Amino acid sequence: MTALDRRPIGVFDSGIGGLTVVRALMDRLPFEDLIYFGDSARVPYGVKSVATIEHFTQQIAEFLLKRQVKALIIACNTMAAVAADVVRQVAGEVPVLDVIDAGARSAAQVSQQGGIAVIATPTTVNSNAYARAIHHLRPDARVYSQACPLFVPLVEEGWLDHPVTRLTAEEYLKSVLVEDVDTLVLGCTHYPLLKPLLQDVTDNRLTIVDSAVTTAEATAMRLAELDLLNPQRGMPNYQYFVTDIPLRFQTIGERFLGRSIRQLEMVKLG
C-alpha cells in the first residue's frame, strides 16, 4: 500500500456528457477520488477540426496530469475518436482509458451473432472509430452506425421519456432495426440517460452496451492489475473543473450524476 494509490482518477470531456462516466465510476469504485474536467466554454467539439480537437484535448490532459492523477479517462467519444493517441503520448506511464475502446470491447464480447448497431453523434459516426475498434477485436462483426444528432439537446432538455424523444428514437433506429443486429452500442455519453426509453423502443430485443458502465469496469480492472486501487475506505473527494459555468450546468450536471455537484471551479486554459 503506497501513498500513490490515493491519487485521484482524472476524467474529461468536451462538456457535460462525461458525467455519466463519472456516475458509473462512483458506483463501481466508491472509494476513489475523482477530478472531472468539462470544456464547457469550447463545446461542441464535433464541429471543430482534428488539429483543434487534438490541441484542446492535450491542454486538458496536461491540466489533469499536473494534479497528479493516477489514470486518465477520455469520457468523450469525439476526443477518443480523434485524439486518444495524443493523450497517450503526453500521459507517459499514466494509464489512459477511453469510452470507444471500452464500448467496442464489450460489444465484441456480448454480441451473439456479430450484428452490432452503434448510435452516436455525426462526428463519431463519421470517424468510423467504433467500427474500426470492433472489427479489430472481432473481424466477423457486422457494424451498422446511425448518427442521432437530436438526442443530445433532448437529453439536456430533460426530455428522457417525452413523446418527441420516443418518436425521434423510433425514426433513428428504424434503419438499424431492419438489419440482423443483437447488440446496441450507446456511442455518446449523453445516451445512457435514454437507456430505459431505448430498451422500450427496441422491445428489449437488443443487448445495450452502455459505454459509461463499460469504461468504469475497464478502469476498475486496469487499476487492480496495476495495484493502484485506493486503500482508503472513507468518503471520497470529488472535484469538478469547467472552462465556463453556464446557468444550466449545475441542473443538467446533477441530473447526469444523480447527485449534487459541490466542488465546482472555473478555470482558463491557455
N, C-alpha and C positions, 0 to 999 in steps of 0.2 A: 504494500500500500504506500503510494507516494503522494506528495503534495500536488504533483502534476495531474493526478486523477480528478482533482477538484476543479480543474479548469472548465470554463463553460463551453457549450456547443454553439457555434455560430451558424445562424440560419438567415438566408437573404433572398429577396425577391424584388421585382421591379415596383411593386406596390403593396397591396394588402392581401392578395390571394394566398401567399405563402403562410399566412397564419393558420390555414388548415393543416399544414405540415407541422407547425408548432403545436397545435392542439393534439395531433396524433403522437408527437414526441412526448408531450406532457402525460398522455395516457400510458404510453409504452415504457417511458423512462422517467418515472415520477420523482426521482431524486437528483436529476441532472439540472444544473444551472443552464439557462438559455439566454442568448443575445440574439434578438431579431433586428434585421435591418431592412426597411422598406424604402425604396427610392421614389417616394410619393410625389416629389416635385417634377420628376422626369418621366413618369409613367404616361402613356403606354410605351413599351419598348418595341412592340410589334411593328411599328411603322418606321423604325429607325434603321440606318444602315448597319451592316455587320461590324464595320470598324468602330462605329459609335457604341454599339452594344458591348463590344469587347472592351473598349476603353472604360465605360461606366462600370462594367462588371469587375474589372481589375481594381478600380478605385474602391469599390465596396469590399472586395476580398481583402485588400490591404488594410482597410479600416478595421476589419474584424480580426485580422492576424495580429495587429498591434495590441489588441485586447486579449492576447494570449489564449485564443480558442484552441481546443484540442481536436476539433473536427469542423469542417465547413460543409454546409448543406446548401446546394443550389435548389431553392424551392420555387423556381420559376422555369416553366417549360421553354420560354423564349431564350433565356440566358443559357439553359442547359443545352439547347439545340445549337446555339451559336458560339458560346464562349466557355464551355466546360474545360477545353484544353488550356486556355489562358489561365483559368483559376488553378488548375493542377500545376502549372508552371510556377506561379507565384507562391503556391502553398508549400512547396518543398516536401518536407516529411509529414506535414499535417494531412490526414486522410480527407478526401473530398468525395462527397456522395451527391447524386442528383436525381431528380424525380423521373427523368426519362429512363435512365438505366434501371432504376428500381422497378418502375412500372413495366418496362419491357421484359425484365427477368420474370416477374410474377405472371405476366400474360403468357409467356412461352411455357411456363410450368403448368399453369392451371387449364389451359385450353385442351380439350379432349381431342377434337378433330383438326385443330390448327387454323380454324377460321376466326380471325380476330378483327374486331372493329375498334378503331381509335377515333374518339371525338376530341377536338382540340380547337384552339384559335387558328385563324387562317395562316399566321406566321409559322406556327408549329407544324401544321399540316404541310405547308409548302416546303419546309426544311426537310421533310421526309425522315426526320430523326428517329421517330418511333419505329417506322417500317424497317429502317436500316438496322436498328438495335435488335428488333425481334428476329429478323432474318439471320442476323449474325449468330443468335443463340439457337434458332430453330429454322433451318433453311427451308423446310417443307411448309412453313406457315403461309397462309393467305391473309394479307393485311388490307383492310378496307378503311380508308381515312375519310372523315367528314368534318369539315370546318363548321363551327357553331358560333359565329360572331355575336349573336344576340344573347347568349347565355350569361356573359359577364355582366352587362348592365342589368339584366333581370335579377341576378343574384344580389348585386349591390343594392338594388331597389328593395330587396327583401321579399320578392315575389317567388318564393320557393315552391308554393303549391297553388299558383294562380292559374286561372283558365288560359291566360295568354301564354304563360310558360309551358303549360301542358300542350297546347296547340303547336307551339314552336318546337318542342321536343319531338312531337309526333311527325312534324314535317321534316326535321333534320334527320331523324332516324329511319325514315321511310326507305331511303336508298340503301342503307346498310342491312336493314332487316330482311330485304329480299335476297340477300346473299346468305350462304350457309355459314353463319357465324355462331359461336357458342360463348364468346367472351367479349366484353365491352370495356375498353380502357378509358378512364377519365383522364384525358391528357391535358388538363388545365386545373390549376389549384383552386379555382372557384367552383368547379363542378361537384366536388364531394357534397356540397350542401344540397345538390339536386338529386342525390342518390335515391332517396325514397320515391321521388317522382319518376325517375328513370326506370327503377325496378317495376313500377306500376305500368308505365308506358310499354315496357317490353314483356309484360306479363310474367315477370320473374323467370324468363326463359334463358337469360344470359348470366354468366358469372361476371360480376362487375369488379374490375380491378381499380381500386382507389389508390392513386399514386402517392397520396399523403400517408396512408397507412403502410403501404409497401416501403416507402422511404424511411419511415420510423423503424420498421422491422429491420431493414438493411443496416440502419445506423446502430441499432442495439447489437446486432451480430458483429459488426465491424469493431465496435468499441470493446466488446467482450473478447474478441480474437486478439486485440492489441493490448488487452489488460488496462483499458482506460476508463472503465466504468467508475462513477463517483462512489466512494465508500461511505459517504455521509448518509444519514437517514433522517435528517432534519428537513425543514421547509426549504425548497429550492428558491433560487433568486432568478427572477425573470426581468430582463431589460429590453426595452423597445426603442430603437433609433429610427427616425424618419427624416427625410430631407424637406418635408413640408407637412404641416398638420391641417389638412382641410377640415372644415366643420364636421363633416360626416365620418371622419376617420375613426373616432372613438366608437361611435354607434355601430358602424359596419364591422370594425375590428373585433368588437366584443361579441357580435353575432357569429363571426367566423370562429372565434376562440371558444365560445360558450362559457366565458368567464370575464371578469373585469380586467382592464389594462391599467396598471398603476404607474410603473416607471417608464413614462414616455418622454423622450427627449428629441428635440430637433437639432440636426447638425448640418453643416455645409460641407460639401465635398469639392475640393479643387476649384 
